[in-house]
Amino acid sequence: MPSIGGGRMGDGARAAESRKIIADLLEADDLEDDLWLATARDARRTKGLPIFSELIRVLTHLRFSETEAESKWPGLLAHRRRMAEKLGRDPGLRLALFDWFVNIDPRLKNPKILEIAQFEKTEKSAMTDWLTGLYNRGAFRASGLRELRRAQRYRQRLSFLFFDLDDFKDVNDRFGHERGDAVLRDASRILRRSVRDVDICARYGGEEFAILLPETGRGGAAAVAERVRRTMAEGFATDAAREEPICVTVSGGVAVFPDDGEDLGDLLRRADAALYRAKAEGKNRIVSQFVERRLAHRFDLVGKNLTLTVRRAQGGTPVIARALDISRTGFGMTAPESLEIGEVVRITLDRLDRERDFDLSGRVVRRSPRAGPAGEAAFELGVDLEEASQGAADRAIEVLGPEHLARDLAGGDRS
């Protein structure tokens, strides 16, 4: 019996693997029934693919749950044996299945014979955007529902990213729609190069794109979004006729399950709201929609003169910063120099209780320029704390006490 390796795959890889397994099973339909069933079950177990229901769907276009589909296969194989006895030859799996759903379990009324390759071509065209080759809006939402159920079941993070090309109408007006289409195709290639195979990219509509990041929290999602923003801001398309570069920036919004919502509609709306907040704040930036008021209180530290030492994970000179606010899940601060979105940092609250320092670790998820106390350049930074640091954050809040925690921000979204 063949053994097929496991591993998490993206939608494209899963579909390709599923097609290969189904093709192999159809080619191996001369195996003994028990061995054939064992091979199919092994493929499902090791790959996590709905093999039995997918076989029926590909051959008949009928849809069953995997459990219901598996329960039908012993009867289908027995029907094939009976047909072979009456015909004096093996009818094969395809014909036996066809006869079963027409005459024994009549689900097919007016069936049409169609080559699998043609069927797959038609099915793919219904799921993908014709211009970019990315998934379309409907396929993205279907993938979002499936991944959300998986995240709920295994208690994992799931991130949604929305992007919109800034002032894209100007590109069409100035260079024409043909060049505008080229920019959209270039943007789609940047998205593909910025993500893993397991991630899902889509053209959501017009100049708006979306990415689904399974098993990814806010820090990782912010890092991906910033990578996309930075790459596009560098300029990625040129007008060969005029030898004039086309520079297009992008704004983005991030929403994360379960922090920002627990159903698909809420998460998409929150990612969309974060995107338009990025537009309103000046474009060419990423905003993370952290609905924190349901998770933890955020306490104001402005004016308390709390000094922080911020160290980058990759080393270098520490940065001295000032605290703005704190909660058990996030930290806000100002610093004289910028840190990269997605960068891992360690924050030390120096001698907070006169006996020891408090160390907190997390990722930078928000960054915006602001004026320092003497008018010098500074940056306001938001850090999403790692789960392992949340206990230390709780203890720091206790040590600070009422005299420092004068005003409860009750869920402001600095980070």
Secondary structure as UniProt FT lines:
FT   HELIX           11..27
FT   TURN            28..30
FT   HELIX           33..47
FT   HELIX           51..60
FT   HELIX           66..87
FT   HELIX           92..99
FT   HELIX           100..104
FT   HELIX           116..127
FT   TURN            130..132
FT   HELIX           137..154
FT   STRAND          158..165
FT   TURN            166..167
FT   HELIX           168..175
FT   HELIX           177..193
FT   TURN            197..198
FT   STRAND          200..205
FT   TURN            206..207
FT   STRAND          208..214
FT   HELIX           218..233
FT   STRAND          237..239
FT   TURN            240..243
FT   STRAND          244..246
FT   STRAND          250..257
FT   TURN            258..260
FT   HELIX           264..280
FT   TURN            281..282
FT   STRAND          286..288
FT   HELIX           292..294
FT   STRAND          299..300
FT   TURN            302..303
FT   STRAND          307..312
FT   TURN            313..314
FT   STRAND          319..326
FT   STRAND          330..335
FT   TURN            341..342
FT   STRAND          344..349
FT   TURN            350..353
FT   STRAND          358..371
FT   TURN            373..374
FT   STRAND          377..385
FT   HELIX           387..389
FT   HELIX           390..404
//
